[in-house]
Amino acid sequence: MTQGEIKLKRTESVLKRLIPEAFSTLEDEQLRGLFVTDVICHKGRYDADVYLDKVDFTSVEISQIYSKLKKVKSYLQNYCANEEGWFRAPNFTFHFDDLLEEQNRIDKLFEKIEKELKK
């Protein structure tokens, strides 16, 4: 692993810890309850994709959360930069993570196949 890759992984790890802390300082109950599943940094740590757990949000709730996240994005970036002593934090792009739902669906399919094979 190169020095650049190590720095990138460290930044991702720090952001996974700091973003939920920043969420917990907000007054909005919906944003406080968000769970960060992953952070992936790009472009020399200037951009970061933040993946959030979808839980059981409806499409209307998701669109509301996206608009709220857009409003507090600069606060979250400032919080992370101040906590770590960075000159600037990465530009966050938020996504809801469907991976857990897909894994559950695949597991159910494998269980169904296993039951059919046992018959």
matplotlib code that plots the C-alpha trace (Angstrom):
import matplotlib.pyplot as plt

x = [0.0, 1.4, 1.5, -1.3, -3.5, -2.8, -3.7, -6.9, -8.0, -7.2, -9.3, -12.2, -11.9, -11.8, -14.8, -16.8, -16.3, -16.8, -19.9, -22.1, -20.7, -21.7, -25.2, -25.6, -25.1, -27.9, -31.4, -33.2, -34.3, -34.4, -30.8, -29.6, -30.9, -28.9, -26.3, -23.2, -22.4, -19.4, -17.3, -15.3, -12.9, -12.0, -9.8, -7.0, -9.4, -11.3, -14.5, -16.2, -19.2, -21.0, -23.3, -26.2, -28.3, -31.7, -33.4, -37.1, -37.5, -40.1, -39.2, -40.8, -38.8, -35.6, -36.2, -36.8, -33.6, -31.7, -32.9, -32.0, -28.6, -28.0, -28.7, -26.4, -23.6, -21.3, -21.9, -20.9, -17.8, -16.8, -17.3, -15.1, -12.4, -12.4, -12.3, -9.3, -7.5, -7.8, -7.7, -10.7, -12.9, -13.9, -17.0, -19.6, -22.0, -24.7, -26.2, -28.5, -27.0, -29.2, -26.5, -28.1, -31.4, -29.8, -27.9, -31.1, -32.8, -30.0, -29.9, -33.6, -33.1, -30.3, -32.5, -35.4, -33.0, -31.6, -35.2, -36.0, -32.9, -33.6, -37.1]
y = [0.0, 3.4, 6.5, 8.1, 5.1, 5.0, 8.7, 8.1, 5.2, 7.2, 10.1, 7.8, 6.2, 9.6, 10.8, 7.6, 8.7, 12.5, 12.6, 10.8, 13.0, 16.0, 14.6, 14.2, 17.9, 18.9, 19.8, 17.9, 14.5, 12.9, 13.8, 12.8, 9.3, 8.7, 6.0, 6.2, 2.9, 3.9, 6.8, 6.7, 9.6, 10.6, 13.1, 13.5, 13.6, 16.6, 14.7, 12.1, 9.9, 9.3, 6.3, 6.3, 3.4, 3.5, 1.9, 1.9, 5.4, 6.0, 7.8, 11.0, 10.9, 10.2, 13.3, 15.4, 14.1, 14.9, 18.5, 18.8, 17.3, 19.9, 22.7, 21.3, 20.1, 23.1, 22.8, 19.1, 19.9, 22.7, 20.4, 17.8, 20.3, 21.9, 18.6, 17.3, 20.6, 20.4, 23.5, 22.1, 19.0, 17.0, 18.0, 15.5, 13.8, 11.8, 8.5, 6.0, 2.5, -0.3, -2.9, -4.3, -4.8, -6.5, -8.8, -9.8, -10.5, -12.6, -14.5, -15.3, -16.5, -18.9, -20.2, -20.8, -22.6, -24.7, -25.7, -26.7, -28.8, -30.7, -31.7]
z = [0.0, -0.9, 1.3, -0.7, -0.2, 3.5, 3.9, 1.9, 4.1, 7.2, 6.0, 5.2, 8.7, 10.4, 8.4, 9.3, 12.9, 12.6, 10.4, 12.9, 15.6, 13.5, 12.9, 16.7, 17.2, 14.9, 16.2, 13.4, 14.8, 11.4, 10.6, 14.1, 13.5, 10.3, 10.3, 8.1, 6.5, 4.5, 3.3, 0.0, -0.8, -4.3, -6.1, -3.6, -0.7, -2.1, -2.6, -0.5, -1.1, 2.2, 2.3, 4.7, 5.9, 4.3, 7.3, 6.4, 4.9, 2.3, -1.0, 0.4, 3.6, 1.5, -0.6, 2.6, 4.1, 0.9, 1.0, 4.7, 4.0, 1.3, 3.8, 6.5, 4.3, 4.9, 8.6, 8.5, 6.5, 8.9, 11.9, 10.4, 9.4, 12.9, 14.8, 12.8, 12.3, 8.5, 6.3, 4.5, 4.6, 1.5, -0.4, 0.7, -1.7, 0.2, -1.0, 0.6, 0.7, -0.7, -0.2, 3.0, 1.3, -1.7, 0.6, 2.5, -0.8, -2.0, 1.3, 1.0, -2.6, -1.4, 1.4, -1.1, -3.4, -0.5, 0.6, -3.0, -3.3, -0.1, -1.4]

ax = plt.figure().add_subplot(projection="3d")
ax.plot(x, y, z, "-o")
ax.set_aspect("equal")
plt.show()
